[in-house]
C-alpha cells in the first residue's frame, strides 16, 4: 500500500551548496568538509522528514536541540575527549542545526565533528606518551571508565589525568588478565598497549567525510524517529549486503560500544548459535586466525574488526571474550568457532517435542516451535514458484507432523524474534484462526487498511501458547497480539519491544531532481571517489511510512504486547525497547475492526496465573532468576575501578569466586556436577522461563482446555 505513496511523491530539490554556510571550514586543522552531494542529500532528507514521513516533523529549534544532543552523544558518549569549553563553543549552533539541514548547510555539524576528531587524536597521542611514563601500582586511586553520567572535563589538566589513569588501568589489566608465563613482563604489555593506541590513531586518521556525514545524518533521523535511518552510499551497500541471503562468518551481528566490539545479536543457525558460548552484550577484545597469535582489537573500527572475525567457510577463528555483565578486569574466555555459510533464508522454524510433567503427575507432550524471524523467499514468490520458502509453509508442515505425533499442546517461541515479513505474520495467524482481520495499518494520509487472513480452516485447534520477550518486535507483536485478541491461546513471557511502525527502504536517487543531478555532473561533483562500486549513488533512506494497530484498534507501538502470564526481566522498559527511545511515536488507538473472537479465555487465564504464581512461591529456580535480575540491575551505577594492583587483583579474585559460586548454585539446583577449580567452565544454557512456560501449558491441558472453547 505504501508503494503508490512513494512513487507518487513529487519532490523539487535545489542545489544548496551555493548558500552561505553558518561556519567556515577552511581552517587547515578542520580537514573534513561536506561535499556538494552531501549538501543536496541533506536538504532532500530534511524535506522528506518534514513533508512525507509518517510524523512530518518540522525543522525547528526544539528539533535542533535534540539533533545537537544526539550528535554529541554519538561522538563522545563516554565523555572522554571533549572539554566543557568545546561544549560551550558548540552551543552557538544548538538551536539552528535542523534548520540548516533544510538549506543543505552542514558546516556546523562538520565543525563539531572536526573539533571532536582533533580532541580524539590529542587524547590518543597523550596516551601513547604515557605508556612509558612511570606508574605506581601500589598507591590508592580510582579510575572511572564510562563517564557518561559525569560532567565534561573542565580543562586539559583534568582530561590528561583521566588518560593517565586510563593508560595505567590498561597496563594493570593486561598484567592481571594475562594467561601466559609473561604476565609480569611489563615491557610486553607496554608494547601491546602501544600497538592498541597506534591503531586507534591510524583508524581515526582514516575517517573520511562520508563517515562524518553518516554520523551527522543519523543524529538527525534519530531525532525524528528511531526506525528512520539514512545510509550514505557505503553504509547503504553494507546494509543491503547484510540483508542478502548468505554470508560466511560466525553468525553474529556486532556493534561498537565504548571502543569494544560488542555482540548485539546471535543469528539463528550460525556457528555462534550452535556453539552457545557467546551471548548478547559479550565484548570481543581479541581475534586469532586458527592457531595464530591473537590481535588486540580494542578501539578498532568496526568494519576492520568484522573483517578479521568473518572469513571463509570451514576456517577457524578464535575470540577473546569478556562476558556480558562482567568487569573489564575479568579473565577473558577463549571461544573457538568454525566459520560457516550463514543462509539467512534458512533461518527456519524448528520443532522439538518436550515431555512435561504436570502437577497432576501425568506427563504431557508439548510441541515447541522456535521461530527466529518471519521470513519469505520473496523472489521465488514473485516468480510464482510453487515451492517458495516461507514461515507459514514451514510451520504448517511442522504442525502436521506434531499432530501425527499426538502432541497435547503447541508453543510458538518468538523470543528475540525482531519481526520480518508482514505478509507472513498475517498468514501464520491464519493457521490458528478461521478467517478474519489480523492487523490494521494506518498510512501517512491517515488511511486505514485492514489486513486479513482469507483462508478458511485452521492447522491447529488445540491448546496453544506464544512465548515472547522484550526483544520480540514488529511482526512478532502483530502475531502475538492477534492470538491474544482472538482468545486463541495464552501469551507468556515478558512485555514485547513495542515497535508498531513500518518502514520503506528507498533509493535517494529517486528524490534528487534531474536539475540537481545535471548541475552536480557539470561541476564534476556527481561521482564521490569514496563510493563503492554498485552502491546507491546518493545513498538510501529507510523511512517510517505507517503504523500498525491490533484488531481491537490498540497500537502495538510503545506498549507492545503484555503477556497473560508475565515473568520478571532484567531488561527495564525505560532502557530497552521502544519506550526507551525519546523520539518514538506514542501509543494511540483507532476504531476496532470487525472481528469475532474465537474464545473467551479470561477464566482459564486467571486459573493459569494463580497456579503459576503458587508454583513460583515454592520454586528455588525462580528465586535464583530474581537474584540474577537484581544483580544485573546493580551494574548500572558508576563503576570506580581501583588502580592499586593488590586491591584490583583481590577484587578480581572475589568476582571470579562469586561467578563460580553463582554457576555452581545453578548446577546444584538442577542436580548437575559442580564446576571445580582448574576445569573448563561448564555450559549453563538453562532456560527456566521456557521450562515454566511448558509447565503452564501442562496446566492448560490439565484444566480441560483441549479444544477451542466457543464463546
ZAMARGU-4260 file (C-alpha; in steps of 0.2 Angstrom, whole numbers, plus 5000, padded with zeros to 4 digits):
<rodrens>
0) 5000/5000/5000 | 5015/5012/5003 | 5022/5009/4985 | 5009/5021/4977 | 5013/5034/4990
5) 5031/5033/4987 | 5030/5033/4968 | 5018/5047/4970 | 5030/5059/4979 | 5034/5074/4968
10) 5049/5082/4976 | 5058/5098/4969 | 5076/5099/4975 | 5089/5113/4974 | 5107/5115/4974
15) 5111/5120/4992 | 5130/5121/4991 | 5129/5139/4985 | 5121/5146/5001 | 5132/5154/5013
20) 5137/5142/5027 | 5135/5145/5045 | 5153/5142/5049 | 5169/5142/5039 | 5178/5125/5037
25) 5193/5132/5028 | 5205/5131/5043 | 5219/5119/5040 | 5215/5109/5056 | 5197/5106/5051
30) 5201/5095/5036 | 5184/5086/5034 | 5171/5095/5024 | 5154/5090/5017 | 5153/5088/4998
35) 5141/5096/4987 | 5132/5079/4985 | 5131/5078/5004 | 5123/5096/5005 | 5110/5091/4991
40) 5106/5074/5000 | 5104/5083/5017 | 5091/5095/5010 | 5081/5081/5002 | 5081/5071/5018
45) 5075/5086/5028 | 5062/5089/5015 | 5056/5070/5016 | 5056/5071/5035 | 5046/5087/5036
50) 5033/5083/5022 | 5032/5065/5018 | 5037/5054/5033 | 5023/5047/5045 | 5027/5060/5058
55) 5031/5075/5047 | 5042/5083/5059 | 5047/5102/5055 | 5065/5108/5057 | 5063/5119/5072
60) 5073/5125/5087 | 5067/5111/5098 | 5072/5098/5085 | 5089/5106/5083 | 5092/5104/5102
65) 5088/5085/5100 | 5100/5084/5085 | 5113/5093/5094 | 5112/5081/5109 | 5112/5066/5098
70) 5127/5072/5089 | 5137/5075/5105 | 5132/5058/5112 | 5136/5049/5096 | 5154/5056/5096
75) 5158/5056/5114 | 5146/5046/5124 | 5158/5041/5137 | 5164/5060/5139 | 5182/5055/5137
80) 5188/5068/5124 | 5178/5084/5124 | 5181/5099/5136 | 5167/5109/5143 | 5174/5124/5133
85) 5171/5114/5117 | 5153/5111/5123 | 5151/5130/5127 | 5158/5134/5109 | 5146/5122/5101
90) 5131/5129/5110 | 5130/5143/5097 | 5123/5130/5084 | 5112/5121/5096 | 5096/5130/5090
95) 5099/5130/5072 | 5106/5113/5066 | 5090/5106/5059 | 5085/5122/5050 | 5102/5122/5042
100) 5099/5104/5036 | 5084/5111/5026 | 5096/5123/5017 | 5109/5109/5014 | 5121/5118/5026
105) 5131/5105/5036 | 5145/5117/5041 | 5140/5117/5060 | 5139/5098/5062 | 5155/5096/5052
110) 5164/5109/5063 | 5158/5100/5079 | 5164/5083/5072 | 5181/5091/5067 | 5184/5098/5084
115) 5179/5081/5092 | 5191/5072/5079 | 5205/5084/5085 | 5202/5081/5103 | 5202/5062/5100
120) 5219/5062/5091 | 5226/5073/5105 | 5220/5061/5118 | 5227/5046/5109 | 5244/5055/5107
125) 5244/5059/5125 | 5240/5041/5130 | 5255/5035/5119 | 5266/5047/5128 | 5260/5039/5145
130) 5264/5021/5141 | 5282/5023/5145 | 5279/5035/5160 | 5282/5029/5177 | 5266/5021/5185
135) 5264/5017/5204 | 5253/5002/5206 | 5253/5002/5225 | 5245/5019/5228 | 5226/5021/5230
140) 5217/5029/5216 | 5202/5026/5206 | 5198/5026/5188 | 5180/5028/5180 | 5180/5021/5163
145) 5162/5026/5157 | 5159/5045/5162 | 5143/5047/5153 | 5135/5052/5169 | 5149/5064/5174
150) 5152/5082/5168 | 5163/5086/5153 | 5182/5089/5158 | 5183/5107/5164 | 5201/5109/5157
155) 5215/5099/5148 | 5223/5095/5165 | 5208/5085/5170 | 5207/5077/5153 | 5225/5072/5154
160) 5223/5065/5172 | 5209/5054/5165 | 5220/5047/5151 | 5235/5045/5163 | 5223/5034/5173
165) 5217/5025/5158 | 5234/5020/5152 | 5238/5014/5170 | 5222/5004/5170 | 5226/4996/5153
170) 5243/4991/5159 | 5237/4984/5175 | 5223/4975/5167 | 5234/4967/5154 | 5245/4961/5168
175) 5231/4954/5178 | 5222/4946/5164 | 5237/4938/5155 | 5236/4919/5155 | 5254/4916/5150
180) 5270/4915/5159 | 5275/4933/5154 | 5261/4940/5164 | 5274/4950/5174 | 5283/4956/5159
185) 5278/4974/5159 | 5288/4978/5143 | 5277/4965/5133 | 5261/4974/5140 | 5268/4991/5135
190) 5271/4985/5118 | 5253/4978/5117 | 5246/4995/5123 | 5257/5005/5110 | 5250/4994/5096
195) 5232/4997/5103 | 5234/5016/5104 | 5244/5017/5087 | 5230/5008/5079 | 5217/5019/5087
200) 5226/5034/5079 | 5228/5025/5062 | 5209/5021/5062 | 5205/5039/5067 | 5215/5046/5053
205) 5206/5035/5040 | 5190/5044/5045 | 5183/5052/5029 | 5169/5065/5025 | 5157/5051/5022
210) 5159/5044/5039 | 5156/5061/5046 | 5141/5063/5035 | 5134/5046/5041 | 5135/5051/5059
215) 5128/5068/5056 | 5113/5061/5047 | 5110/5048/5060 | 5109/5062/5073 | 5095/5070/5063
220) 5085/5054/5058 | 5086/5048/5076 | 5079/5064/5082 | 5064/5061/5072 | 5061/5043/5073
225) 5071/5028/5080 | 5067/5017/5065 | 5070/5030/5051 | 5088/5030/5045 | 5098/5037/5031
230) 5113/5027/5024 | 5127/5035/5014 | 5132/5025/4999 | 5145/5015/5008 | 5133/5011/5023
235) 5119/5008/5011 | 5129/4995/5002 | 5134/4987/5018 | 5116/4987/5024 | 5109/4979/5009
240) 5123/4966/5009 | 5118/4962/5027 | 5100/4959/5021 | 5106/4947/5007 | 5104/4929/5008
245) 5121/4922/5013 | 5137/4927/5021 | 5152/4917/5028 | 5157/4920/5046 | 5152/4916/5064
250) 5134/4921/5063 | 5133/4936/5075 | 5129/4955/5072 | 5141/4966/5080 | 5142/4984/5085
255) 5155/4996/5093 | 5152/5001/5111 | 5164/5011/5121 | 5178/5006/5109 | 5174/4987/5110
260) 5166/4976/5098 | 5150/4970/5106 | 5138/4956/5101 | 5121/4963/5098 | 5113/4948/5091
265) 5116/4929/5089 | 5110/4924/5071 | 5099/4908/5072 | 5108/4893/5064 | 5125/4900/5063
270) 5141/4894/5072 | 5139/4905/5087 | 5121/4900/5089 | 5125/4881/5088 | 5140/4883/5100
275) 5131/4893/5113 | 5147/4900/5120 | 5143/4918/5115 | 5129/4929/5121 | 5122/4946/5118
280) 5132/4960/5125 | 5148/4950/5126 | 5163/4960/5121 | 5176/4953/5109 | 5193/4960/5113
285) 5205/4949/5103 | 5205/4939/5087 | 5216/4925/5081 | 5215/4915/5065 | 5216/4897/5068
290) 5231/4893/5080 | 5239/4910/5076 | 5243/4924/5088 | 5229/4935/5095 | 5227/4953/5089
295) 5221/4965/5101 | 5205/4974/5093 | 5200/4986/5106 | 5197/5003/5098 | 5197/4996/5080
300) 5185/5002/5068 | 5170/4990/5067 | 5172/4986/5049 | 5191/4982/5052 | 5186/4971/5067
305) 5172/4962/5057 | 5184/4959/5043 | 5195/4949/5055 | 5181/4939/5063 | 5172/4935/5046
310) 5181/4923/5034 | 5179/4908/5023 | 5168/4893/5027 | 5177/4879/5037 | 5191/4890/5044
315) 5193/4893/5062 | 5193/4909/5072 | 5197/4911/5090 | 5190/4925/5100 | 5195/4933/5117
320) 5179/4937/5125 | 5173/4947/5141 | 5156/4940/5145 | 5141/4952/5147 | 5139/4960/5164
325) 5157/4956/5169 | 5170/4970/5173 | 5184/4973/5160 | 5196/4966/5173 | 5188/4949/5172
330) 5198/4934/5165 | 5193/4934/5146 | 5187/4917/5140 | 5193/4910/5123 | 5180/4904/5111
335) 5185/4894/5095 | 5172/4894/5081 | 5172/4886/5064 | 5166/4898/5052 | 5151/4893/5041
340) 5140/4899/5027 | 5125/4908/5035 | 5110/4906/5024 | 5098/4919/5030 | 5083/4912/5021
345) 5086/4895/5030 | 5083/4903/5047 | 5068/4892/5048 | 5056/4887/5060 | 5062/4872/5071
350) 5052/4860/5081 | 5055/4850/5096 | 5044/4839/5107 | 5045/4841/5126 | 5039/4829/5139
355) 5031/4839/5153 | 5026/4833/5170 | 5010/4841/5176 | 5005/4845/5194 | 4993/4830/5192
360) 5008/4818/5190 | 5004/4815/5172 | 5016/4818/5158 | 5011/4828/5143 | 5018/4830/5126
365) 5021/4848/5120 | 5026/4853/5103 | 5039/4868/5104 | 5041/4878/5088 | 5056/4890/5088
370) 5054/4904/5076 | 5069/4916/5074 | 5061/4928/5061 | 5046/4930/5049 | 5054/4925/5033
375) 5048/4923/5015 | 5058/4919/4999 | 5051/4935/4990 | 5059/4932/4973 | 5053/4915/4971
380) 5036/4920/4977 | 5035/4934/4964 | 5041/4922/4951 | 5026/4911/4955 | 5037/4897/4961
385) 5025/4885/4969 | 5039/4879/4980 | 5044/4896/4988 | 5050/4895/5006 | 5041/4904/5019
390) 5037/4904/5038 | 5019/4899/5036 | 5023/4885/5024 | 5036/4878/5036 | 5026/4880/5052
395) 5011/4872/5043 | 5022/4856/5039 | 5028/4856/5057 | 5010/4857/5064 | 5005/4842/5053
400) 5020/4832/5060 | 5016/4837/5078 | 4998/4831/5075 | 5004/4815/5069 | 5015/4813/5084
405) 4999/4816/5095 | 5006/4831/5105 | 4994/4838/5118 | 4998/4857/5115 | 5009/4868/5105
410) 5020/4883/5110 | 5027/4895/5097 | 5043/4903/5104 | 5045/4921/5097 | 5058/4927/5110
415) 5071/4938/5101 | 5061/4937/5085 | 5063/4955/5078 | 5050/4953/5065 | 5051/4952/5046
420) 5038/4949/5033 | 5021/4957/5037 | 5013/4945/5025 | 5020/4930/5034 | 5013/4937/5051
425) 4996/4938/5044 | 4996/4921/5035 | 5004/4912/5051 | 4990/4919/5061 | 4978/4911/5049
430) 4985/4894/5054 | 4977/4897/5071 | 4961/4907/5067 | 4947/4904/5054 | 4947/4919/5043
435) 4946/4937/5049 | 4956/4953/5052 | 4974/4951/5059 | 4981/4969/5059 | 4976/4987/5054
440) 4989/4998/5045 | 4987/5017/5045 | 4997/5026/5032 | 5004/5044/5030 | 4987/5050/5024
445) 4978/5043/5039 | 4970/5030/5028 | 4967/5013/5037 | 4970/4997/5028 | 4964/4981/5037
450) 4975/4966/5033 | 4965/4949/5035 | 4968/4931/5034 | 4956/4925/5020 | 4959/4906/5020
455) 4946/4896/5029 | 4951/4882/5042 | 4965/4881/5055 | 4980/4870/5055 | 4980/4868/5075
460) 4965/4869/5086 | 4972/4863/5102 | 4980/4872/5117 | 4992/4885/5111 | 5005/4896/5119
465) 5015/4910/5112 | 5032/4915/5121 | 5038/4932/5119 | 5051/4944/5127 | 5057/4962/5127
470) 5066/4959/5110 | 5051/4951/5101 | 5046/4965/5089 | 5036/4971/5074 | 5028/4955/5066
475) 5031/4945/5082 | 5020/4958/5091 | 5007/4958/5077 | 5005/4939/5078 | 5005/4938/5097
480) 4993/4952/5098 | 4981/4944/5086 | 4982/4927/5096 | 4978/4936/5112 | 4964/4947/5105
485) 4955/4932/5097 | 4957/4922/5113 | 4966/4909/5103 | 4979/4905/5115 | 4990/4911/5130
490) 5004/4923/5128 | 5018/4920/5140 | 5035/4929/5144 | 5039/4947/5146 | 5032/4963/5138
495) 5037/4964/5120 | 5048/4978/5111 | 5034/4990/5106 | 5039/4993/5088 | 5022/4997/5079
500) 5029/5006/5064 | 5033/5001/5046 | 5047/5007/5035 | 5050/5008/5017 | 5068/5007/5010
505) 5070/5020/4996 | 5085/5024/4985 | 5088/5043/4987 | 5092/5045/4969 | 5073/5045/4966
510) 5072/5061/4976 | 5086/5071/4968 | 5080/5081/4954 | 5086/5080/4936 | 5092/5098/4938
515) 5102/5095/4953 | 5110/5079/4945 | 5115/5089/4930 | 5122/5103/4940 | 5132/5091/4951
520) 5138/5082/4935 | 5143/5099/4927 | 5153/5104/4942 | 5161/5087/4942 | 5154/5083/4959
525) 5142/5068/4954 | 5154/5054/4957 | 5161/5053/4975 | 5178/5044/4975 | 5174/5035/4991
530) 5158/5027/4984 | 5160/5008/4982 | 5156/5001/4965 | 5137/4996/4965 | 5132/5007/4979
535) 5117/5018/4978 | 5124/5034/4971 | 5115/5046/4984 | 5113/5033/4997 | 5096/5026/5004
540) 5083/5030/5017 | 5073/5018/5027 | 5058/5029/5032 | 5043/5027/5043 | 5028/5027/5032
545) 5014/5019/5043 | 5009/5012/5059 | 5002/4995/5065 | 4986/4993/5075 | 4979/4977/5083
550) 4962/4971/5078 | 4955/4979/5094 | 4961/4996/5087 | 4975/4997/5100 | 4993/5001/5094
555) 5007/4989/5097 | 5018/5005/5096 | 5027/5009/5113 | 5017/4997/5124 | 5020/4981/5114
560) 5011/4966/5119 | 5008/4962/5138 | 5008/4943/5141 | 4994/4934/5150 | 5007/4925/5161
565) 5021/4938/5165 | 5039/4934/5170 | 5051/4946/5178 | 5065/4953/5167 | 5082/4962/5169
570) 5078/4972/5154 | 5069/4988/5161 | 5057/4996/5149 | 5065/5013/5151 | 5082/5006/5145
575) 5077/4993/5132 | 5063/4993/5119 | 5053/5007/5110 | 5049/5016/5126 | 5067/5019/5129
580) 5068/5029/5113 | 5065/5048/5116 | 5059/5050/5098 | 5047/5035/5097 | 5029/5038/5091
585) 5017/5037/5105 | 5004/5024/5109 | 4987/5028/5102 | 4971/5019/5097 | 4959/5018/5082
590) 4942/5010/5079 | 4941/4992/5082 | 4940/4981/5066 | 4925/4969/5064 | 4932/4953/5071
595) 4924/4939/5081 | 4935/4931/5095 | 4937/4913/5094 | 4935/4910/5113 | 4934/4919/5130
600) 4950/4913/5139 | 4948/4925/5154 | 4943/4912/5167 | 4956/4900/5161 | 4970/4913/5161
605) 4966/4918/5179 | 4967/4900/5184 | 4983/4898/5175 | 4990/4913/5183 | 4985/4908/5200
610) 4993/4890/5198 | 5009/4898/5191 | 5011/4910/5205 | 5009/4897/5218 | 5022/4886/5209
615) 5034/4901/5209 | 5032/4904/5228 | 5040/4887/5230 | 5052/4887/5216 | 5071/4889/5221
620) 5075/4892/5202 | 5063/4906/5202 | 5072/4914/5217 | 5088/4911/5208 | 5081/4920/5192
625) 5076/4935/5203 | 5093/4936/5211 | 5101/4937/5193 | 5090/4951/5189 | 5094/4961/5204
630) 5112/4959/5201 | 5111/4964/5183 | 5102/4980/5188 | 5115/4984/5201 | 5128/4985/5187
635) 5121/5001/5181 | 5129/5013/5193 | 5145/5022/5190 | 5159/5010/5192 | 5175/5015/5200
640) 5190/5004/5197 | 5204/5003/5209 | 5222/5006/5201 | 5230/4998/5216 | 5237/4981/5209
645) 5234/4971/5225 | 5216/4978/5228 | 5212/4976/5210 | 5218/4958/5210 | 5209/4955/5226
650) 5193/4962/5218 | 5195/4951/5203 | 5198/4935/5213 | 5182/4939/5223 | 5172/4942/5207
655) 5179/4925/5200 | 5174/4916/5216 | 5157/4924/5216 | 5154/4919/5197 | 5160/4901/5201
660) 5148/4900/5216 | 5134/4908/5206 | 5136/4895/5192 | 5138/4881/5205 | 5122/4886/5213
665) 5113/4884/5196 | 5121/4867/5193 | 5116/4861/5210 | 5098/4867/5208 | 5097/4855/5193
670) 5107/4841/5201 | 5122/4843/5189 | 5141/4841/5194 | 5148/4856/5201 | 5162/4867/5192
675) 5178/4863/5200 | 5194/4874/5200 | 5205/4870/5185 | 5191/4863/5175 | 5184/4872/5160
680) 5168/4882/5163 | 5153/4871/5160 | 5139/4877/5149 | 5124/4884/5158 | 5112/4887/5145
685) 5097/4883/5156 | 5080/4890/5151 | 5069/4892/5166 | 5057/4903/5158 | 5054/4890/5144
690) 5053/4876/5157 | 5040/4885/5167 | 5030/4891/5151 | 5029/4872/5147 | 5023/4869/5164
695) 5009/4882/5162 | 5004/4873/5146 | 5003/4857/5156 | 4991/4866/5167 | 4982/4872/5151
700) 4979/4854/5146 | 4975/4848/5164 | 4962/4861/5166 | 4952/4853/5151 | 4955/4866/5138
705) 4959/4853/5125 | 4949/4861/5110 | 4944/4878/5105 | 4932/4885/5118 | 4917/4894/5110
710) 4911/4910/5117
</rodrens>
